Amino acid sequence: MHTANLGEATGNTKRWDYWAILAGDLVMSSVYSDIDVLGLADVYWVHLDSGRHGGRSILLDAGAGIALPDLPGTAPLTIAIPDFDLAIVDDEHATRLLATWSEADGTIARLDATVVRPDHHESVNVVIPWSDELFTYTSKQQARPAFGELVVGDERWTFGGPDAEAWGVLDVGRGRWPARITWNWGGGAGTTNGRVIGLQFGAKWTAGTGFTENGVTVDGRLTKIGRELEWEYDWDHPLEPWRVRDPGGQLDVTLTPRFDKVTDVDAGEDLSSAVHQVFGTWSGYIVTDEGERLEFTHLQGFAEEARQRW
């Protein structure tokens, strides 16, 4: 429903589709992005209990093969180079992620995941305006059922299905960004008392714009939260709890982290990225637009702070 007609590269135009799959002890993610100055595609996985993780990242020169359509989800996102092959393909019912790659030690790995789009499943879609020239559209889609398998060498994990919850997360980004930005993002999904709950939170990057990317879903129905949320966490101790609270009383949740995915890239004055992305479980309560209060424990999820210079 949203056409991201950004036109030609301007130096600050950013386009990406980011996927994550929360599958109990296993988390997988993939990004396909064009940030004007370069293209990036990757696949990542981590086993939360053991801390084992792997994957592969590919950086390409601007215009060297990464392209995203103006209307998200309407064209396959593909890249095929030696030791890395990725395809993200949508139809009206689901998205399929297919990837094969070589791990750092040469082990061959592959991912085959399907993320279902249930009928009438709602999501958070907003344009954040920093100025007349700088703005971005984002679609945040939480609590989409997922299933598939990850194979790394001789090891094979299956996920999803009736006996093993797995949830897909999509972050669509299309916009023109400030050269420096810091954001929080968090989300998660799970079932409690037969209800499917999805969590979607943001902070910092939307402050002062009058818009937010905050909301919760219950059985696919969205309750949008227009207020800025209060985040409590310690950048220097990211494995301590992360608390997110609505001053209006519609939610108060705490993430207990199990693993911290650290990104620390400094490629010079104009390009760096520092991120703590923690994975764990959410506990707390939410209140829907209809006034229904739902309490839960151990919903799968994540939270992050990202500091970007690009």
NORSULKA-V602555 format. One record per residue. SS is DSSP state (helix for helix, strand for strand, loop for the rest). Layout:
ss->{SS,SS}
//
This chain:
ss->{loop,loop,strand,loop,loop,loop,loop,loop,loop,loop,loop,loop,strand,strand,strand,strand,strand,strand,strand,strand,strand,strand,strand,loop,loop,strand,strand,strand,strand,strand,strand,strand,strand,strand,loop,loop,loop,strand,strand,strand,strand,strand,strand,strand,strand,strand,strand,loop,loop,loop,loop,loop,strand,strand,strand,strand,strand,strand,strand,strand,strand,loop,loop,loop,loop,loop,loop,loop,loop,loop,strand,loop,loop,loop,loop,loop,strand,strand,strand,strand,strand,loop,loop,strand,strand,strand,strand,strand,strand,strand,loop,loop,loop,strand,strand,strand,strand,strand,strand,strand,strand,strand,loop,loop,loop,loop,loop,strand,strand,strand,strand,strand,strand,strand,strand,strand,loop,loop,loop,loop,loop,loop,loop,strand,strand,strand,strand,strand,strand,loop,loop,loop,loop,loop,strand,strand,strand,strand,strand,strand,strand,strand,strand,strand,strand,strand,strand,strand,strand,strand,strand,strand,loop,loop,strand,strand,strand,strand,strand,loop,loop,loop,loop,loop,loop,loop,strand,strand,strand,strand,strand,strand,strand,strand,strand,strand,loop,loop,loop,strand,strand,strand,strand,strand,strand,strand,strand,strand,strand,strand,strand,strand,loop,loop,strand,strand,strand,strand,strand,strand,strand,strand,strand,loop,loop,loop,loop,loop,loop,loop,loop,loop,loop,strand,strand,strand,strand,strand,loop,loop,strand,strand,strand,strand,strand,loop,loop,loop,loop,strand,strand,strand,loop,loop,helix,helix,helix,loop,loop,loop,loop,strand,strand,strand,strand,loop,loop,loop,loop,loop,strand,strand,strand,strand,strand,strand,strand,strand,strand,strand,strand,strand,strand,strand,strand,strand,loop,loop,loop,loop,loop,strand,strand,strand,strand,strand,strand,strand,strand,strand,strand,strand,strand,strand,strand,strand,strand,loop,loop,loop,loop,loop,strand,strand,strand,strand,strand,strand,strand,strand,strand,strand,strand,strand,strand,strand,strand,strand,strand,loop}
//
